[in-house]
Amino acid sequence: MDKDRVEGKVKDVAGRVERQVGEWTGDPEKQVHGAAKQVEGKVQNAWGKAKDAADSAAKEHRASSDVDDTNADEEEDRKLRSERKAG
């Protein structure tokens, strides 16, 4: 899991708490600051998810490329063995 996801979630929760405290105490400045922090956390969390998805896709691509390379190598070996037998 990307560190941005963790840090974003922490900011999101801290912002929720600050916003709620602002509501309870009637402090609109604290409410706005908490809401802004909450949005910042959600954006950071989304960025971390996007990076995780990109990493996962890259790993899958590398894994499938390795399989394709192995299959190509095996096919080439078969052709060479066939040519040796025929030659």
TIMI-2910 file (N, C-alpha, C, CB; in pm, 1 decimal, decimal comma, always signed):
<rs>
+----------+----------+----------+----------+----------+----------+----------+----------+----------+----------+----------+----------+------+
!      n_x !      n_y !      n_z !     ca_x !     ca_y !     ca_z !      c_x !      c_y !      c_z !     cb_x !     cb_y !     cb_z ! resn !
+----------+----------+----------+----------+----------+----------+----------+----------+----------+----------+----------+----------+------+
!    +85,2 !   -116,6 !     +0,0 !     +0,0 !     +0,0 !     +0,0 !    +90,4 !   +123,8 !     +0,0 !    -97,3 !     -0,7 !   +122,9 !  Met !
!    +54,7 !   +218,0 !    -84,4 !   +132,7 !   +339,9 !    -97,2 !   +118,2 !   +426,9 !    +27,4 !    +89,8 !   +417,7 !   -221,9 !  Asp !
!   +228,4 !   +492,6 !    +65,9 !   +225,6 !   +576,3 !   +186,3 !   +127,8 !   +692,5 !   +172,3 !   +365,2 !   +629,9 !   +216,4 !  Lys !
!   +102,3 !   +738,7 !    +49,2 !     +5,8 !   +846,4 !    +29,7 !   -134,5 !   +803,1 !    +70,9 !     +5,8 !   +891,8 !   -116,0 !  Asp !
!   -165,6 !   +676,3 !    +51,9 !   -297,7 !   +627,5 !    +93,9 !   -312,4 !   +636,4 !   +245,4 !   -319,4 !   +481,9 !    +47,0 !  Arg !
!   -208,0 !   +596,2 !   +316,2 !   -212,6 !   +598,1 !   +462,8 !   -218,8 !   +742,0 !   +513,6 !    -89,5 !   +525,4 !   +522,4 !  Val !
!   -127,5 !   +825,9 !   +463,2 !   -124,7 !   +965,3 !   +508,2 !   -254,2 !  +1037,0 !   +471,5 !     -4,5 !  +1039,1 !   +447,1 !  Glu !
!   -307,8 !  +1006,5 !   +354,3 !   -433,5 !  +1068,2 !   +312,6 !   -548,2 !  +1029,3 !   +403,3 !   -466,0 !  +1029,9 !   +170,2 !  Gly !
!   -553,4 !   +903,0 !   +441,0 !   -660,8 !   +856,6 !   +529,6 !   -649,8 !   +923,6 !   +666,6 !   -655,9 !   +702,5 !   +544,8 !  Lys !
!   -526,0 !   +939,6 !   +715,7 !   -505,6 !  +1005,6 !   +844,7 !   -554,4 !  +1150,3 !   +837,8 !   -356,2 !  +1000,7 !   +885,8 !  Val !
!   -519,5 !  +1221,2 !   +729,4 !   -565,5 !  +1359,6 !   +714,1 !   -716,6 !  +1366,4 !   +703,2 !   -501,7 !  +1424,1 !   +591,1 !  Lys !
!   -775,4 !  +1273,2 !   +631,5 !   -920,2 !  +1268,7 !   +615,3 !   -988,7 !  +1255,4 !   +751,5 !   -960,6 !  +1151,9 !   +523,1 !  Asp !
!   -941,7 !  +1160,9 !   +830,6 !  -1002,0 !  +1138,1 !   +962,7 !   -979,0 !  +1258,9 !  +1054,5 !   -943,6 !  +1009,9 !  +1027,5 !  Val !
!   -855,9 !  +1312,3 !  +1053,2 !   -826,8 !  +1429,3 !  +1137,0 !   -913,4 !  +1547,7 !  +1095,4 !   -677,5 !  +1466,9 !  +1127,9 !  Ala !
!   -933,6 !  +1564,4 !   +965,6 !  -1020,3 !  +1672,1 !   +917,6 !  -1163,9 !  +1654,3 !   +960,5 !  -1013,8 !  +1681,0 !   +768,0 !  Gly !
!  -1211,2 !  +1530,0 !   +956,9 !  -1348,7 !  +1502,2 !  +1002,6 !  -1364,6 !  +1539,5 !  +1149,7 !  -1384,3 !  +1352,8 !   +981,6 !  Arg !
!  -1265,3 !  +1499,6 !  +1228,8 !  -1271,0 !  +1528,9 !  +1373,0 !  -1271,0 !  +1679,6 !  +1395,0 !  -1151,3 !  +1463,3 !  +1447,9 !  Val !
!  -1180,0 !  +1749,9 !  +1327,9 !  -1171,2 !  +1895,2 !  +1345,5 !  -1300,8 !  +1964,0 !  +1300,7 !  -1051,1 !  +1951,7 !  +1266,5 !  Glu !
!  -1355,7 !  +1918,5 !  +1189,5 !  -1481,3 !  +1976,7 !  +1141,2 !  -1594,2 !  +1953,0 !  +1241,6 !  -1519,0 !  +1917,3 !  +1003,7 !  Arg !
!  -1599,2 !  +1831,8 !  +1295,7 !  -1704,6 !  +1799,2 !  +1392,4 !  -1689,8 !  +1880,7 !  +1520,2 !  -1702,2 !  +1649,8 !  +1425,4 !  Gln !
!  -1566,8 !  +1895,2 !  +1567,0 !  -1542,4 !  +1976,8 !  +1686,1 !  -1587,6 !  +2120,0 !  +1659,3 !  -1391,9 !  +1973,4 !  +1726,3 !  Val !
!  -1559,0 !  +2170,7 !  +1539,2 !  -1603,4 !  +2304,6 !  +1502,1 !  -1754,7 !  +2317,7 !  +1503,7 !  -1550,8 !  +2340,6 !  +1365,5 !  Gly !
!  -1823,1 !  +2213,1 !  +1459,8 !  -1969,8 !  +2214,9 !  +1462,5 !  -2020,8 !  +2215,7 !  +1606,3 !  -2027,1 !  +2093,4 !  +1386,5 !  Glu !
!  -1961,0 !  +2132,5 !  +1691,7 !  -2005,8 !  +2124,0 !  +1830,1 !  -1981,8 !  +2253,9 !  +1906,7 !  -1935,7 !  +2009,6 !  +1900,2 !  Trp !
!  -1868,7 !  +2318,0 !  +1876,7 !  -1833,3 !  +2439,6 !  +1950,4 !  -1883,4 !  +2566,8 !  +1882,5 !  -1683,4 !  +2447,4 !  +1967,2 !  Thr !
!  -1942,3 !  +2553,0 !  +1764,8 !  -1991,9 !  +2669,8 !  +1693,1 !  -1879,3 !  +2755,2 !  +1634,9 !  -2077,1 !  +2753,8 !  +1785,1 !  Gly !
!  -1766,4 !  +2692,6 !  +1602,7 !  -1650,9 !  +2763,2 !  +1547,7 !  -1644,7 !  +2739,0 !  +1396,6 !  -1518,7 !  +2716,7 !  +1617,1 !  Asp !
!  -1695,6 !  +2834,2 !  +1316,6 !  -1699,1 !  +2812,6 !  +1171,6 !  -1558,9 !  +2803,2 !  +1109,4 !  -1776,7 !  +2925,0 !  +1105,0 !  Pro !
!  -1461,6 !  +2873,0 !  +1167,6 !  -1325,1 !  +2866,6 !  +1114,5 !  -1268,9 !  +2725,2 !  +1127,4 !  -1233,7 !  +2966,9 !  +1187,8 !  Glu !
!  -1293,7 !  +2663,2 !  +1241,5 !  -1247,7 !  +2525,6 !  +1264,1 !  -1322,1 !  +2429,0 !  +1171,1 !  -1268,7 !  +2484,6 !  +1412,8 !  Lys !
!  -1447,9 !  +2455,0 !  +1147,1 !  -1525,4 !  +2371,0 !  +1055,7 !  -1466,1 !  +2375,7 !   +914,6 !  -1673,1 !  +2416,0 !  +1053,3 !  Gln !
!  -1437,1 !  +2497,1 !   +868,4 !  -1382,6 !  +2513,9 !   +733,1 !  -1243,6 !  +2451,1 !   +723,3 !  -1376,3 !  +2663,9 !   +695,2 !  Val !
!  -1160,9 !  +2475,7 !   +824,5 !  -1025,8 !  +2418,8 !   +822,4 !  -1031,9 !  +2266,3 !   +823,1 !   -943,7 !  +2469,3 !   +942,9 !  His !
!  -1121,0 !  +2211,1 !   +903,4 !  -1136,6 !  +2065,9 !   +908,5 !  -1186,2 !  +2009,0 !   +776,7 !  -1231,9 !  +2027,6 !  +1019,4 !  Gly !
!  -1280,9 !  +2077,9 !   +714,8 !  -1333,3 !  +2031,8 !   +586,1 !  -1223,6 !  +2036,2 !   +479,2 !  -1454,5 !  +2118,2 !   +542,7 !  Ala !
!  -1142,3 !  +2141,4 !   +481,4 !  -1032,7 !  +2152,6 !   +384,5 !   -930,6 !  +2040,8 !   +404,8 !   -963,8 !  +2289,9 !   +396,6 !  Ala !
!   -900,6 !  +2011,3 !   +530,3 !   -805,5 !  +1904,0 !   +561,4 !   -862,4 !  +1769,1 !   +516,4 !   -773,4 !  +1901,3 !   +713,6 !  Lys !
!   -991,6 !  +1754,6 !   +532,9 !  -1057,9 !  +1630,9 !   +492,7 !  -1047,7 !  +1612,7 !   +340,6 !  -1206,5 !  +1631,6 !   +537,6 !  Gln !
!  -1071,7 !  +1718,3 !   +266,3 !  -1061,1 !  +1711,2 !   +120,1 !   -916,9 !  +1681,1 !    +78,7 !  -1109,1 !  +1843,8 !    +55,3 !  Val !
!   -821,8 !  +1746,7 !   +143,6 !   -681,1 !  +1722,0 !   +114,1 !   -647,8 !  +1573,8 !   +134,9 !   -590,7 !  +1810,9 !   +202,7 !  Glu !
!   -699,4 !  +1517,8 !   +242,2 !   -675,2 !  +1376,5 !   +270,6 !   -737,4 !  +1285,6 !   +167,0 !   -728,2 !  +1341,0 !   +406,9 !  Gly !
!   -858,0 !  +1317,6 !   +122,6 !   -924,2 !  +1235,9 !    +21,0 !   -847,8 !  +1239,9 !   -111,1 !  -1068,4 !  +1283,5 !     +0,0 !  Lys !
!   -797,3 !  +1358,2 !   -146,2 !   -720,1 !  +1370,4 !   -270,5 !   -590,5 !  +1290,4 !   -260,2 !   -689,1 !  +1519,2 !   -301,4 !  Val !
!   -521,9 !  +1302,4 !   -147,5 !   -396,4 !  +1229,9 !   -129,2 !   -420,8 !  +1078,8 !   -131,4 !   -329,1 !  +1271,5 !     +3,2 !  Gln !
!   -528,8 !  +1035,9 !    -70,4 !   -563,7 !   +894,2 !    -68,9 !   -591,7 !   +845,7 !   -211,4 !   -686,6 !   +869,1 !    +22,4 !  Asn !
!   -664,4 !   +924,5 !   -288,7 !   -694,0 !   +887,6 !   -427,4 !   -565,6 !   +879,1 !   -510,3 !   -791,2 !   +989,3 !   -490,6 !  Ala !
!   -473,6 !   +971,4 !   -487,3 !   -345,1 !   +969,5 !   -557,5 !   -269,2 !   +840,9 !   -524,0 !   -260,1 !  +1094,1 !   -520,0 !  Trp !
!   -270,3 !   +803,8 !   -397,2 !   -204,7 !   +679,4 !   -356,2 !   -268,6 !   +557,8 !   -421,0 !   -208,9 !   +664,9 !   -205,1 !  Gly !
!   -401,3 !   +556,7 !   -431,3 !   -470,5 !   +445,3 !   -497,1 !   -431,5 !   +437,5 !   -644,5 !   -623,5 !   +460,6 !   -483,2 !  Lys !
!   -421,5 !   +553,7 !   -709,0 !   -383,1 !   +556,6 !   -850,6 !   -241,4 !   +501,0 !   -868,1 !   -391,8 !   +701,3 !   -906,8 !  Ala !
!   -151,2 !   +539,3 !   -778,0 !    -14,4 !   +487,8 !   -786,9 !    -11,3 !   +337,3 !   -763,6 !    +76,3 !   +558,8 !   -685,5 !  Lys !
!    -90,7 !   +289,3 !   -668,0 !    -98,3 !   +145,0 !   -643,0 !   -150,5 !    +70,9 !   -766,4 !   -188,9 !   +116,1 !   -521,5 !  Asp !
!   -252,6 !   +127,1 !   -829,7 !   -309,4 !    +64,0 !   -949,4 !   -206,4 !    +60,4 !  -1062,0 !   -436,3 !   +139,1 !   -995,5 !  Ala !
!   -131,1 !   +167,9 !  -1078,3 !    -28,7 !   +171,9 !  -1182,7 !    +81,6 !    +69,7 !  -1154,0 !    +31,4 !   +313,7 !  -1193,8 !  Ala !
!   +123,3 !    +60,0 !  -1029,6 !   +224,7 !    -39,2 !   -991,7 !   +175,0 !   -180,8 !  -1018,3 !   +262,4 !    -23,8 !   -843,5 !  Asp !
!    +50,0 !   -205,9 !   -982,1 !     -8,0 !   -338,2 !  -1001,4 !    -15,9 !   -372,3 !  -1150,4 !   -147,5 !   -345,4 !   -937,3 !  Ser !
!    -58,5 !   -275,9 !  -1231,4 !    -67,4 !   -299,7 !  -1375,7 !    +70,8 !   -325,4 !  -1434,3 !   -133,6 !   -180,3 !  -1446,5 !  Ala !
!   +170,9 !   -252,1 !  -1388,5 !   +307,3 !   -271,2 !  -1438,2 !   +358,9 !   -410,4 !  -1400,8 !   +401,4 !   -162,0 !  -1381,9 !  Ala !
!   +329,5 !   -454,0 !  -1278,2 !   +372,6 !   -587,4 !  -1235,5 !   +304,8 !   -695,9 !  -1319,1 !   +341,9 !   -608,6 !  -1086,0 !  Lys !
!   +175,4 !   -678,2 !  -1345,8 !   +103,7 !   -775,5 !  -1427,4 !   +161,2 !   -779,7 !  -1568,8 !    -46,3 !   -742,2 !  -1431,6 !  Glu !
!   +192,5 !   -664,0 !  -1621,6 !   +249,4 !   -657,6 !  -1756,0 !   +384,5 !   -728,8 !  -1760,8 !   +264,5 !   -511,2 !  -1801,2 !  His !
!   +467,9 !   -702,2 !  -1659,4 !   +598,6 !   -768,0 !  -1655,1 !   +582,4 !   -919,3 !  -1644,0 !   +682,2 !   -714,6 !  -1537,2 !  Arg !
!   +487,5 !   -962,0 !  -1562,1 !   +465,5 !  -1105,2 !  -1544,5 !   +417,5 !  -1168,7 !  -1674,1 !   +364,4 !  -1130,8 !  -1432,5 !  Ala !
!   +326,0 !  -1102,9 !  -1743,8 !   +277,0 !  -1159,8 !  -1869,7 !   +385,3 !  -1155,6 !  -1976,3 !   +152,1 !  -1084,5 !  -1918,2 !  Ser !
!   +471,2 !  -1054,7 !  -1973,4 !   +581,9 !  -1047,4 !  -2068,5 !   +679,5 !  -1160,9 !  -2044,3 !   +654,0 !   -912,3 !  -2058,2 !  Ser !
!   +703,5 !  -1192,8 !  -1918,3 !   +793,0 !  -1303,5 !  -1885,2 !   +737,8 !  -1434,6 !  -1938,5 !   +814,0 !  -1312,6 !  -1733,5 !  Asp !
!   +606,8 !  -1453,9 !  -1926,5 !   +543,2 !  -1575,6 !  -1977,0 !   +554,7 !  -1578,6 !  -2128,6 !   +394,2 !  -1583,5 !  -1933,0 !  Val !
!   +528,2 !  -1465,6 !  -2194,2 !   +538,8 !  -1459,8 !  -2339,8 !   +681,1 !  -1490,7 !  -2384,9 !   +495,7 !  -1321,9 !  -2391,3 !  Asp !
!   +778,7 !  -1436,1 !  -2315,2 !   +918,9 !  -1462,8 !  -2349,3 !   +951,6 !  -1610,0 !  -2333,6 !  +1012,4 !  -1379,0 !  -2261,9 !  Asp !
!   +902,0 !  -1670,7 !  -2227,1 !   +926,6 !  -1812,3 !  -2202,6 !   +863,7 !  -1895,8 !  -2313,4 !   +871,2 !  -1854,5 !  -2065,0 !  Thr !
!   +740,9 !  -1861,7 !  -2351,7 !   +674,1 !  -1935,3 !  -2459,3 !   +749,8 !  -1920,0 !  -2591,0 !   +529,1 !  -1886,7 !  -2475,7 !  Asn !
!   +798,9 !  -1800,6 !  -2619,2 !   +874,7 !  -1777,0 !  -2742,1 !  +1004,6 !  -1856,6 !  -2740,2 !   +904,3 !  -1626,7 !  -2760,0 !  Ala !
!  +1070,4 !  -1860,9 !  -2626,1 !  +1194,0 !  -1938,4 !  -2613,7 !  +1168,0 !  -2086,9 !  -2635,7 !  +1257,7 !  -1916,1 !  -2476,1 !  Asp !
!  +1058,9 !  -2137,5 !  -2578,3 !  +1024,8 !  -2278,2 !  -2594,0 !   +994,4 !  -2309,5 !  -2740,2 !   +904,9 !  -2315,0 !  -2505,0 !  Glu !
!   +923,7 !  -2220,7 !  -2807,1 !   +891,7 !  -2240,4 !  -2948,2 !  +1019,3 !  -2242,6 !  -3032,7 !   +796,5 !  -2129,8 !  -2997,8 !  Glu !
!  +1110,8 !  -2152,4 !  -3003,4 !  +1237,2 !  -2147,5 !  -3076,0 !  +1316,8 !  -2275,8 !  -3053,0 !  +1319,5 !  -2024,8 !  -3033,0 !  Glu !
!  +1318,7 !  -2325,3 !  -2930,3 !  +1388,3 !  -2451,1 !  -2899,6 !  +1328,6 !  -2567,3 !  -2979,3 !  +1380,9 !  -2481,3 !  -2748,1 !  Asp !
!  +1194,6 !  -2573,1 !  -2987,9 !  +1128,6 !  -2678,8 !  -3063,6 !  +1168,9 !  -2673,7 !  -3211,1 !   +976,2 !  -2667,2 !  -3049,6 !  Arg !
!  +1172,6 !  -2553,0 !  -3265,9 !  +1211,1 !  -2537,9 !  -3406,4 !  +1354,9 !  -2584,4 !  -3428,8 !  +1195,3 !  -2391,4 !  -3451,1 !  Lys !
!  +1444,5 !  -2546,8 !  -3339,7 !  +1583,7 !  -2588,3 !  -3354,0 !  +1598,6 !  -2739,4 !  -3345,1 !  +1669,5 !  -2521,7 !  -3248,1 !  Leu !
!  +1528,7 !  -2802,6 !  -3251,8 !  +1533,0 !  -2949,5 !  -3238,9 !  +1476,9 !  -3014,9 !  -3365,4 !  +1452,5 !  -2996,4 !  -3113,5 !  Arg !
!  +1372,1 !  -2958,6 !  -3417,4 !  +1309,8 !  -3012,3 !  -3538,7 !  +1405,3 !  -3000,9 !  -3656,2 !  +1177,9 !  -2938,9 !  -3569,9 !  Ser !
!  +1473,4 !  -2886,0 !  -3667,1 !  +1569,0 !  -2865,8 !  -3775,8 !  +1687,7 !  -2961,8 !  -3763,7 !  +1618,6 !  -2720,6 !  -3776,6 !  Glu !
!  +1731,8 !  -2988,3 !  -3642,8 !  +1843,6 !  -3080,7 !  -3621,9 !  +1806,9 !  -3221,8 !  -3665,0 !  +1886,6 !  -3080,6 !  -3475,1 !  Arg !
!  +1683,9 !  -3261,4 !  -3629,9 !  +1638,1 !  -3394,9 !  -3666,1 !  +1626,4 !  -3407,8 !  -3817,5 !  +1503,4 !  -3425,7 !  -3599,2 !  Lys !
!  +1578,4 !  -3302,8 !  -3882,3 !  +1558,6 !  -3305,9 !  -4028,1 !  +1691,3 !  -3296,4 !  -4101,6 !  +1466,3 !  -3191,7 !  -4072,4 !  Ala !
!  +1787,3 !  -3224,3 !  -4043,7 !  +1913,6 !  -3193,1 !  -4111,3 !  +2013,6 !  -3298,7 !  -4098,3 !  +1970,5 !  -3069,3 !  -4060,9 !  Gly !
+----------+----------+----------+----------+----------+----------+----------+----------+----------+----------+----------+----------+------+
</rs>
